[in-house]
């Protein structure tokens, strides 16, 4: 288990690449579930394909992190992705509130 956290300077391009792949897989999983649930017949099949694609992306991320890049999947990739997603959501909310405040004043 790695003792480094995502905000320490031990991060490198490998971890960044794996984090991007992991976030793409997570987004694909969520959108696949929503597409399969709310869609009609052909759209449900597309949603199922997105879910299968997300599972494949998950296995690719696991393989790359353990055998190619030799980084910890949980400590470096998943924890980093979680921190960056939370930071992005906070930034989005702050930006949206500033935008709404600006258009409400005018």
C-alpha positions as CSV (number, residue, x, y, z in Angstrom):
1,X,0.0,0.0,0.0
2,X,1.4,3.3,-1.0
3,X,1.8,6.0,1.6
4,X,1.7,8.9,-1.0
5,X,-1.5,10.8,-1.4
6,X,-2.7,12.3,-4.7
7,X,-1.7,15.9,-3.8
8,X,1.9,14.9,-3.1
9,X,4.5,15.4,-5.9
10,X,4.8,11.6,-6.4
11,X,2.1,11.9,-9.0
12,X,3.2,11.4,-12.6
13,X,1.8,11.1,-16.1
14,X,1.1,7.4,-15.6
15,X,-1.3,8.0,-12.7
16,X,-2.9,10.9,-14.6
17,X,-3.5,8.7,-17.6
18,X,-5.0,5.9,-15.4
19,X,-7.2,8.5,-13.6
20,X,-8.6,9.8,-16.9
21,X,-9.3,6.2,-18.1
22,X,-11.0,5.4,-14.7
23,X,-13.2,8.5,-14.9
24,X,-14.2,7.7,-18.5
25,X,-15.1,4.2,-17.4
26,X,-17.1,5.5,-14.4
27,X,-19.0,8.0,-16.6
28,X,-19.7,5.3,-19.2
29,X,-21.0,3.0,-16.5
30,X,-23.4,5.7,-15.1
31,X,-24.6,6.8,-18.6
32,X,-25.0,3.2,-19.6
33,X,-27.2,2.4,-16.6
34,X,-29.3,5.5,-17.3
35,X,-29.6,4.7,-21.0
36,X,-30.6,1.1,-20.4
37,X,-33.2,2.1,-17.8
38,X,-34.9,5.0,-19.5
39,X,-34.4,3.9,-23.2
40,X,-36.6,2.0,-25.6
41,X,-35.7,-1.4,-27.2
42,X,-32.7,-0.4,-29.3
43,X,-31.5,2.2,-26.9
44,X,-31.5,-0.3,-24.0
45,X,-29.2,-2.5,-26.1
46,X,-26.9,0.5,-26.5
47,X,-27.0,1.1,-22.8
48,X,-26.1,-2.5,-22.2
49,X,-23.2,-2.1,-24.6
50,X,-22.0,1.0,-22.7
51,X,-22.1,-1.0,-19.4
52,X,-20.1,-3.8,-20.9
53,X,-17.6,-1.3,-22.3
54,X,-17.3,0.3,-18.9
55,X,-16.5,-3.1,-17.4
56,X,-13.8,-3.7,-20.0
57,X,-12.4,-0.2,-19.3
58,X,-12.3,-1.2,-15.6
59,X,-10.3,-4.3,-16.4
60,X,-7.9,-2.4,-18.6
61,X,-7.4,0.2,-15.9
62,X,-6.7,-2.6,-13.4
63,X,-4.3,-4.4,-15.8
64,X,-2.4,-1.2,-16.7
65,X,-2.1,0.0,-13.0
66,X,-0.7,-3.4,-11.7
67,X,1.3,-4.8,-14.5
68,X,2.4,-2.0,-16.8
69,X,2.7,1.2,-14.7
70,X,3.2,-0.5,-11.3
71,X,1.1,2.0,-9.3
72,X,-1.5,1.3,-6.6
73,X,-5.0,1.3,-8.1
74,X,-6.8,2.3,-4.9
75,X,-4.3,4.7,-3.4
76,X,-3.1,6.4,-6.6
77,X,-5.9,6.1,-9.1
78,X,-9.2,5.7,-7.4
79,X,-8.5,8.0,-4.5
80,X,-7.1,10.6,-6.9
81,X,-10.1,10.4,-9.2
82,X,-12.4,10.8,-6.2
83,X,-10.6,13.9,-5.0
84,X,-10.6,15.4,-8.5
85,X,-14.2,14.7,-9.1
86,X,-15.2,16.3,-5.8
87,X,-13.0,19.3,-6.6
88,X,-14.6,19.6,-10.1
89,X,-18.1,19.5,-8.6
90,X,-17.2,22.2,-6.0
91,X,-15.7,24.4,-8.7
92,X,-18.8,23.8,-10.9
93,X,-21.2,24.8,-8.2
94,X,-19.2,27.9,-7.3
95,X,-19.0,29.0,-11.0
96,X,-22.7,28.4,-11.4
97,X,-23.5,30.4,-8.4
98,X,-21.3,33.3,-9.6
99,X,-23.0,33.1,-13.0
100,X,-26.5,33.1,-11.5
101,X,-25.6,35.9,-9.2
102,X,-24.3,37.9,-12.2
103,X,-27.5,37.4,-14.3
104,X,-29.8,38.0,-11.4
105,X,-28.2,41.4,-10.7
106,X,-28.7,42.6,-14.3
